Amino acid sequence: MNAVTSAETLRNSTAKPDLITVEEAKVMDVARMTDLFKAHINPGQLHFMKLLGFHKVKIERAEGMYYYDQNGRRILDFFGGFGSLAFGHNHPRILAARQKFQEEKRHEIAIAFMSQYASALAHNLAACSPGDLDMVFLGSSGSEAMEAAVKLAERAAGPQRPKIVYAENSFHGKTKGVLSITDGALYRGEFKLVDNNVRVPFGDIIAIENAFKADPSIGVIVLETIQGGGGIVVAEPEFWRRLRALCDQYKVVWVADEVQCGYGRSGRFYAFQHAGAVPDITALAKSLGAGKAAVGAMIARRDIYMKAYGTPKTAMIHAQATFGGIGEACITAIEGLNVLYDEGLIDNAAETGEYLLSELRRLQAKYPKIIKDVRGQGLMVGLEFQDFSQTLPMVLRPIVSVLDDKLKGSLSGFIGALLLRDYDTLVAFTEYNRNVIRLEPPLICQKSHVDDFIQALDSLLDRGIVSIVKDFVKSQVS
Ligand SMILES: Cc1ncc(COP(=O)(O)O)c(C=O)c1O
């Protein structure tokens, strides 16, 4: 029997296959990790990891603002899991709450009986939310929360008004429903999507009013309050107030996607609170799981919810799925919300975010040929670089043009890769605007962390564009 046949035979029997144990997984080296990633997860993605130097890193531990890799290197985390790490890594209160829950052998699945944890988390979310945003659906991801939001909105709007307005450069998730209102050609691919949509420029109230006026079958509008994937784009407070008024006038249900910008990141619990306008439905995820659990939530006005699912006949149409309201995830989120307020992290996001923005503006004034724009709110900050593809010296253009399409014309890939390689600093990239680096550090970020980050960036930019590009190219062959 050859090796292939024997593995196949084993798979078809009930004998234990060749399984990796938890302890073996922990000590796995980078080469094996890479082989398994290629064999079983996503071989194509490795290509991008190599461009950015991520493929050499194996994280052994993470605490607070830092990752620690296999060589004991400490990496400052200004990526923050795209806003998923309000408390940084492994906050002691979150760990303690989870440990106690496990030791007490509490129950997890909440399908048969009601769960005190799900009820408490729903109460807490309603308490954090303005107006009558009181009804909560719990799930396990941002996409799931947004699916719930769009389905609820559609039912509340009624069958005569099935059309949904969404924004250019929007990102609401990759599951098929919300993919229909996600404006990324790459993600949309050639999938057959729902086509009852109307796309408008983000922040353009006139375009929205015209759409509402022209088409009475529009019943729903879905917008991120601050666009993340679009490159950290903020609309004026007046836009949101006028949107609220228009939605009231035309009886359109407003869904605010706060999956990335919510949970205190902007300096208010919800970013829409800066404008004093309250949507009909909103959604949170990412940091809601306090960096340890997968939790998403849709929070809706009670009258909207009751209209859609308020009777015994309609109650089960979109009730919680298997893992919605699971015990340990809920208590993690409950403890997280308490920590958020106990540690004053929303105010810290506002203050430290303002400091980060002002320091970046100082660098923009110092390097106007490199930094095009600095923008954001709280600790959700975008750093846009000049498109240098035309200004680069002729001698470098052929080298750069052989690099991947995704990085061409964009400094952010080069700068991100070198910040990691030379300054042990991690930043995030942006789906639709490759010239933008996203900075979404944990909300525990202090001014000293900002100083470290600014010092690293300053030192890198001081090399000048030509050296940065050359250093990056060299990093690809070393
Ligand atoms: C604004 C926004 N909505 C929805 C999602 C989808 O969340 P998830 O990746 O948890 O499904 C994301 C994820 O990045 C997001 O940024």
PDBQT file of the ligand as one rigid body, heavy atoms in Angstrom, charges set to zero:
ROOT
HETATM    1  C1  LIG A 501     -17.795  48.788   8.108  1.00  0.00    +0.000 C 
HETATM    2  C2  LIG A 501     -17.752  47.296   8.100  1.00  0.00    +0.000 A 
HETATM    3  N1  LIG A 501     -18.900  46.599   8.029  1.00  0.00    +0.000 NA
HETATM    4  C3  LIG A 501     -18.911  45.268   8.041  1.00  0.00    +0.000 A 
HETATM    5  C4  LIG A 501     -17.734  44.539   8.111  1.00  0.00    +0.000 A 
HETATM    6  C5  LIG A 501     -17.768  43.042   8.109  1.00  0.00    +0.000 C 
HETATM    7  O1  LIG A 501     -17.335  42.552   9.332  1.00  0.00    +0.000 OA
HETATM    8  P1  LIG A 501     -16.772  41.057   9.474  1.00  0.00    +0.000 P 
HETATM    9  O2  LIG A 501     -15.429  41.008   8.795  1.00  0.00    +0.000 OA
HETATM   10  O3  LIG A 501     -16.667  40.834  10.959  1.00  0.00    +0.000 OA
HETATM   11  O4  LIG A 501     -17.741  40.141   8.841  1.00  0.00    +0.000 OA
HETATM   12  C6  LIG A 501     -16.524  45.218   8.178  1.00  0.00    +0.000 A 
HETATM   13  C7  LIG A 501     -15.254  44.470   8.234  1.00  0.00    +0.000 C 
HETATM   14  O5  LIG A 501     -14.188  44.974   8.011  1.00  0.00    +0.000 OA
HETATM   15  C8  LIG A 501     -16.524  46.636   8.177  1.00  0.00    +0.000 A 
HETATM   16  O6  LIG A 501     -15.390  47.339   8.239  1.00  0.00    +0.000 OA
ENDROOT
TORSDOF 0
